[in-house]
Amino acid sequence: MKTISTLVSDQVSQALEISLRGAQELLPQEEWLKKLQRSEASGQPLRIKLGLDPTAPDIHIGHTVVLNKLRQLQDLGHQVIFLIGDFTSLIGDPSGRNSTRPPLTPEQIKANAETYYQQASLVLDPARTEIRYNSEWCEPLGASGMIQLAAKYTVARMMERDDFHKRFHSGQSISVHEFLYPLMQGYDSVALKSDLELGGTDQKFNLLMGRHLQEEYGQEPQCVLTMPLLVGLDGVDKMSKSKNNYIGITEEANSMFAKVLSISDTLMWDWYTLLSFKSLAEIAALKTEVAAGRNPKEAKVLLAKEITARFHSVAAADAAEQDFINRSKGGVPEDIPEVSLTGAPLGIGALLKQANLAPSTSEANRLIDGGGVRVDGSVVSDRGLKLAAGTYVVQVGKRKFARVALA
């Protein structure tokens, strides 16, 4: 019996390999292979969908794990659909929740959605991306349409969902509207005639709902591709703003670069697989070099520069690297804010506050007591220090600098 590899073209084989890179699951893989073969034979691109609910105003690099996969499939010539869940956000996604999630207001959703596609376009090619909002087809359903949709799935099947099951058996409440969320997400796949839907591992139930509903509506069911949830800067929990272990994709370049360098050497390789555009062969070669004695920090610098350049520019990544070197050596970055103050001689606490290097004089004193304040490279240990007229380079902690002209 022939193996799959001998039955498909090199192009399809490569597409399957790209689909599987870093993925948690591809279900069913055989169906996806057939879709790829049909697309190659007909020249008709496949429709590949990713939906995100605008629950916050910004996207962090954890979101880009699935966006990167979407871009890889887009570069193969397929039609990618970036779906903004403005309707489903009104319900609130119960995935991974141990309590009812408060729905967002329409005003919050609109404000958040305005930035989502703009930020996603830093990864996707806007000219080749179809952007949709699921209010287009969810709102016209109305009450009767919602009842008909709800009739296509049973409560027993819904309760098989892990988070619902755990909440029910622990006596925690489940609101009826939460059952609507996976139904509405699944209905998105019907409306868009999706061939493949992407999502994090926590979205598996919702993605499979899309397959079920497409069959109910007489469509060929989509395949499902889940990606691992990116572990955050702490090396423990998934990247999340609530955990403060994230890197926003609109963060300033120097901060982005420094945060990537702060991750552990072990976590670095997972980030390479999920975030880097380097080939798996290149990553394997780099890993071999590190195992043979190359400093792992050098590999981490390469990753930090790649990620920073993607969301800023190569020049910004180079500058961020130099800034990090300067800070590590206790040097002064080239581009620091210049502040003009009057009132010399001025106490150091008041100067820090007026130069926006500390939120208050009391906080300035705390920083001084902790040895975190330098003036022209020398640690300030006396709260009572007064600075005469002149120009000073003032540093607070490792990253805050200002060139203060005091008159």
Summary of the structure (lengths in Angstrom):
residues: 407
radius of gyration: 26.0
end to end distance: 86.8
largest distance: 88.7
contacts: 1257
relative contact order: 0.09
helix: 50%
strand: 15%
